[in-house]
Amino acid sequence: MKIALLGYGKMGKEIEKIAQERNHEIFLKIDSFEDWNTHIYNFLQADVAIEFSTPATVLDNVMKCFSANVPVVVGTTGWFEQLEIVRELCTEKNQSLFYASNFSVGVNMFFQINKKLAQLMNNYQEYNVSMEEIHHTQKLDAPSGTAITLANDIIANMHQKECWKNELTDDKAVLGIKSVRESDVPGTHTITYESANDIIEIKHIAKNRKALATGAILAAEFLVGKKGIYEMKDMLF
Ligand SMILES: NC(=O)c1ccc[n+]([C@@H]2O[C@H](COP(=O)([O-])OP(=O)(O)OC[C@H]3O[C@@H](n4cnc5c(N)ncnc54)[C@H](O)[C@@H]3O)[C@@H](O)[C@H]2O)c1
């Protein structure tokens, strides 16, 4: 595949390594708004774009992909409140979009365990559930996109919880999420159910960014040749 990288930061560089291992060509890199001026015509030749930029630039990049008829895999987080509009535009323009708050196979298994545990705990109100997410200090959004996916899955499966909040709370109707920023942490998510007598904890620790980058390349391979909107569950399960 001829891949255009939209965003050449920590994830873009990791994706480049995996793409080369899998014999794909990174034929274009865009790492700023200005880069589009020089690359816009070449971009039309891309088989697929992989977008890991910033919450402020992702939507402009996705719209450019839709206009250029280039399928796009989006990893950037912090824009999902606009998701419905983007989905509608993708369908209306007959384009191809794959998005995920987390591309790692391990985290997507963790999503399934989280849903199942929330279903099991739903009838046991003596337990209160909370979450902690830890990421590197350069991360722009909080809580992480992965934490929001986990939180929404808990809320959908536990009658007691109505919404999440980005701080720990004693309010039984609110799922508290604590965001911690420490240097060099790729991503750690912990979900804790605590009663007066015991604690159940599930945790996913990313040791590096390789699983995320590999998942994004697999998503690009999956997306090429398809129209429509896809998520990890469409590829994995
Ligand atoms: N979905 C996932 O699995 C997953 C995994 C890791 C990170 N992320 C998210 O991906 C995004 C990028 O993460 P990162 O760690 O690589 O960040 P990063 O800060 O290292 O890199 C972002 C890059 O985007 C570039 N950029 C700025 N404006 C741009 C524009 N208009 N077009 C293209 N590029 C532009 C910046 O120059 C920078 O190099 C973040 O939102 C992060 O939360 C998602």
The ligand as a MOL file (V3000), in Angstrom:
LIG
                    3D

  0  0  0     0  0            999 V3000
M  V30 BEGIN CTAB
M  V30 COUNTS 44 48 0 0 0
M  V30 BEGIN ATOM
M  V30 1 N -6.1490 5.4790 18.7770 0
M  V30 2 C -5.0130 5.0440 19.3150 0
M  V30 3 O -4.7620 3.8210 19.4140 0
M  V30 4 C -3.9910 6.0460 19.7920 0
M  V30 5 C -2.7410 5.6530 20.2890 0
M  V30 6 C -1.8110 6.6260 20.6400 0
M  V30 7 C -2.1190 7.9620 20.4860 0
M  V30 8 N -3.3460 8.3270 20.0300 0 CHG=1
M  V30 9 C -3.6890 9.7150 19.7630 0
M  V30 10 O -3.0980 10.0650 18.5090 0
M  V30 11 C -2.7580 11.4570 18.5040 0
M  V30 12 C -1.2670 11.6010 18.1810 0
M  V30 13 O -0.4950 11.0040 19.1870 0
M  V30 14 P 1.1040 11.1650 19.2200 0
M  V30 15 O 1.5030 10.5420 20.4990 0
M  V30 16 O 1.7190 10.7090 17.9410 0 CHG=-1
M  V30 17 O 1.2240 12.7720 19.3250 0
M  V30 18 P 2.4830 13.6680 18.9420 0
M  V30 19 O 2.2610 14.9850 19.6160 0
M  V30 20 O 3.7530 12.9640 19.1920 0
M  V30 21 O 2.3300 13.8770 17.3420 0
M  V30 22 C 1.3500 14.6730 16.7380 0
M  V30 23 C 1.9470 15.2280 15.4440 0
M  V30 24 O 0.9190 15.8920 14.6830 0
M  V30 25 C 1.5790 16.9240 13.9710 0
M  V30 26 N 0.6220 17.9040 13.4080 0
M  V30 27 C 0.2750 19.1250 13.8700 0
M  V30 28 N -0.6090 19.7020 13.0180 0
M  V30 29 C -0.8160 18.8170 12.0040 0
M  V30 30 C -1.6190 18.8420 10.8310 0
M  V30 31 N -2.4140 19.8910 10.4990 0
M  V30 32 N -1.5930 17.7520 10.0190 0
M  V30 33 C -0.8240 16.6860 10.3160 0
M  V30 34 N -0.0340 16.6210 11.4140 0
M  V30 35 C -0.0430 17.6720 12.2500 0
M  V30 36 C 2.5480 17.5120 14.9940 0
M  V30 37 O 3.5680 18.2430 14.3420 0
M  V30 38 C 3.0600 16.2550 15.6800 0
M  V30 39 O 4.2680 15.7680 15.0910 0
M  V30 40 C -3.1850 11.9660 19.8800 0
M  V30 41 O -4.5080 12.4930 19.7780 0
M  V30 42 C -3.1790 10.7420 20.7520 0
M  V30 43 O -4.0500 10.8460 21.8640 0
M  V30 44 C -4.2720 7.3930 19.6830 0
M  V30 END ATOM
M  V30 BEGIN BOND
M  V30 1 1 1 2
M  V30 2 2 2 3
M  V30 3 1 2 4
M  V30 4 1 4 5
M  V30 5 2 4 44
M  V30 6 2 5 6
M  V30 7 1 6 7
M  V30 8 2 7 8
M  V30 9 1 8 9
M  V30 10 1 8 44
M  V30 11 1 9 10
M  V30 12 1 9 42
M  V30 13 1 10 11
M  V30 14 1 11 12
M  V30 15 1 11 40
M  V30 16 1 12 13
M  V30 17 1 13 14
M  V30 18 2 14 15
M  V30 19 1 14 16
M  V30 20 1 14 17
M  V30 21 1 17 18
M  V30 22 2 18 19
M  V30 23 1 18 20
M  V30 24 1 18 21
M  V30 25 1 21 22
M  V30 26 1 22 23
M  V30 27 1 23 24
M  V30 28 1 23 38
M  V30 29 1 24 25
M  V30 30 1 25 26
M  V30 31 1 25 36
M  V30 32 1 26 27
M  V30 33 1 26 35
M  V30 34 2 27 28
M  V30 35 1 28 29
M  V30 36 1 29 30
M  V30 37 2 29 35
M  V30 38 1 30 31
M  V30 39 2 30 32
M  V30 40 1 32 33
M  V30 41 2 33 34
M  V30 42 1 34 35
M  V30 43 1 36 37
M  V30 44 1 36 38
M  V30 45 1 38 39
M  V30 46 1 40 41
M  V30 47 1 40 42
M  V30 48 1 42 43
M  V30 END BOND
M  V30 END CTAB
M  END
